[in-house]
Amino acid sequence: MTGPRASGSDATLPRGRVTFTVFHSMDDQMLIAWARFRHPFVVRSAEASPRPARSMSRAVSTRTSHRPTPGRPEEGSPGLWRLFATNNRELGRSFHLYSSVEAARMHVERLQGDEARLEIDIVPGPLTSSRGWMITHEGSPVMTSSRWYASSSTGSEAAVGALAAFVRALISPVVDHGPSSGAGRPRILGASADA
């Protein structure tokens, strides 16, 4: 499924933003919540892919590649990116955990520049009636919804809006270096199925 494409030339429309979050520890509660929420998308991706899934324990060095790192990074602080609407509502988040902010930023820029190859896939959630979505690039997942929806139609509508927002989003120069304990943070990465 593909959605309508946003016109990158319309500078009068408000634009969302992509932000970056880094983690001081692989035990960070926010990172654990992201991984838990992401699990059904990983399962769906493995079922849909004819090629073997990449190892989740092997990191890709950003010195030799700008590909996302799907597992424990060997250097730098692990991080991910998130897409926000102009009203600060989270629309989506990266499927991958990156080995550095620079690797994440370069991947976002590459995806925004290749919007014709971004497609939407509706994903069954952890509850029978829940649905989410993921955006794929050339068949590989790159972004997921940030919550579960009550139906396929609401999930589809949200996915179309998120994709349109993503290709026009401004990339934030600021990086969130929140506390490793996650204390005091709003609950944003572990959204429940009925959120």
C-alpha positions in Angstrom: 0.0 0.0 0.0 1.3 3.4 -0.8 -0.1 6.7 0.3 -0.4 10.1 -1.3 2.9 11.9 -1.6 3.4 15.3 -0.1 4.5 18.1 -2.2 8.0 19.1 -1.1 7.7 22.5 -2.8 4.8 23.8 -0.7 6.7 25.9 1.9 3.5 27.4 3.3 2.3 24.2 5.0 3.5 23.5 8.5 6.2 20.9 8.8 6.7 18.2 11.4 10.1 17.3 12.7 12.4 14.3 13.2 14.2 14.2 16.5 17.0 12.0 17.8 17.2 10.2 21.1 20.4 8.6 22.4 20.7 6.1 25.3 23.5 5.9 27.8 22.8 2.2 28.4 21.3 -0.7 26.7 19.3 -1.1 29.9 17.6 2.3 29.6 13.9 1.8 30.3 12.9 3.9 27.3 15.0 1.7 25.0 13.5 -1.4 26.5 10.0 -0.1 25.9 10.9 0.8 22.3 12.1 -2.8 21.7 9.1 -4.3 23.4 6.7 -2.2 21.2 8.7 -3.0 18.1 8.6 -6.8 18.5 5.4 -7.4 16.4 6.9 -5.3 13.6 10.0 -7.5 13.7 7.9 -10.6 13.5 5.8 -9.2 10.6 9.0 -8.2 8.7 10.5 -11.7 9.1 7.3 -13.3 7.9 7.1 -11.0 4.8 10.8 -11.2 3.9 12.0 -13.9 1.5 15.6 -13.3 2.6 17.0 -14.3 6.0 16.6 -11.7 8.8 19.8 -9.9 9.7 21.4 -10.8 13.0 20.2 -8.6 15.8 23.5 -8.9 17.6 25.9 -7.7 14.9 26.5 -3.9 14.6 27.4 -2.1 11.4 30.2 0.4 11.8 29.2 3.9 10.7 32.7 4.4 9.4 32.2 2.0 6.6 28.4 2.2 6.1 25.5 4.5 6.6 23.1 1.6 7.0 21.1 1.4 10.2 22.4 -0.7 13.0 19.7 -3.2 14.0 21.3 -4.4 17.2 23.8 -3.6 20.0 26.2 -0.9 18.7 30.0 -1.4 19.0 30.8 2.3 19.3 29.1 5.6 20.2 25.7 5.9 21.9 22.9 3.8 20.5 19.9 5.9 19.3 16.8 6.1 17.3 14.7 8.8 15.6 11.1 9.9 16.1 8.7 11.8 13.9 6.5 14.5 15.5 3.7 16.5 14.1 3.6 20.3 14.5 1.5 19.9 17.7 4.3 17.6 19.2 2.2 14.4 18.8 4.5 11.5 18.0 3.5 10.1 14.6 6.1 7.4 14.1 9.6 6.1 15.1 12.5 4.4 13.6 12.4 0.6 13.1 16.2 0.5 13.7 18.5 1.2 16.6 21.5 3.1 15.2 25.1 3.1 16.4 25.2 7.0 16.2 23.1 10.0 15.7 25.0 10.7 12.5 24.1 7.3 11.1 20.5 7.9 12.0 20.5 11.4 10.5 22.1 10.2 7.2 19.5 7.4 6.9 16.6 9.8 7.5 18.0 12.2 4.8 18.4 9.3 2.4 14.8 8.1 3.0 13.4 11.6 2.6 15.2 11.9 -0.7 13.8 8.5 -2.0 10.1 8.9 -1.1 8.9 7.1 -4.2 10.3 3.8 -2.7 8.6 4.2 0.7 5.5 2.0 1.1 3.0 1.4 3.9 2.3 -2.1 5.4 -0.5 -2.6 8.0 0.6 -4.8 10.8 -1.6 -6.8 13.3 -1.0 -5.7 16.9 -0.7 -7.7 20.1 -4.5 -7.7 20.6 -6.9 -9.3 18.2 -8.4 -6.0 17.0 -5.3 -3.8 17.2 -3.4 -2.6 14.1 -0.2 -0.7 13.5 1.7 0.2 10.4 5.3 0.2 9.2 6.9 2.1 6.4 9.3 0.0 4.2 12.0 1.2 1.8 12.7 -1.3 -1.0 11.0 -3.9 1.1 13.0 -3.3 4.3 11.2 -1.8 7.4 12.4 1.7 8.3 9.6 3.3 10.4 6.8 2.0 12.6 3.7 3.5 14.1 4.1 4.9 17.7 0.9 3.3 18.9 -1.7 0.6 18.1 -5.0 1.5 16.5 -8.4 0.0 17.0 -8.9 -0.8 13.3 -7.1 -1.2 10.0 -8.8 1.9 8.6 -7.6 4.2 11.4 -4.2 2.7 11.2 -4.1 3.2 7.4 -5.2 6.8 7.7 -2.5 7.5 10.4 0.1 5.8 8.2 -0.7 7.9 5.2 -0.5 11.1 7.3 2.8 10.0 8.9 4.4 9.2 5.5 3.3 12.6 4.1 4.7 14.3 7.2 8.0 12.3 7.2 9.0 13.3 3.7 8.6 17.0 4.5 9.8 16.9 8.1 12.6 19.2 9.3 15.5 17.3 10.9 16.2 18.6 14.4 19.8 19.6 15.2 19.1 18.9 18.9 19.7 15.5 20.4 17.9 14.2 23.4 20.4 12.9 26.0 17.9 12.1 28.6 18.8 10.4 31.9 19.5 6.7 31.6 17.0 5.9 34.3 14.1 7.4 32.3 12.9 9.1 35.5 10.7 12.0 34.9 10.2 11.2 31.2 6.7 11.1 29.8 5.5 7.6 28.8 6.0 7.8 25.1 7.7 4.7 23.8 5.7 2.0 25.5 2.2 2.9 24.3 -0.4 0.4 25.1 -2.5 -1.4 22.5 -5.6 0.8 23.1 -3.7 4.1 23.5 
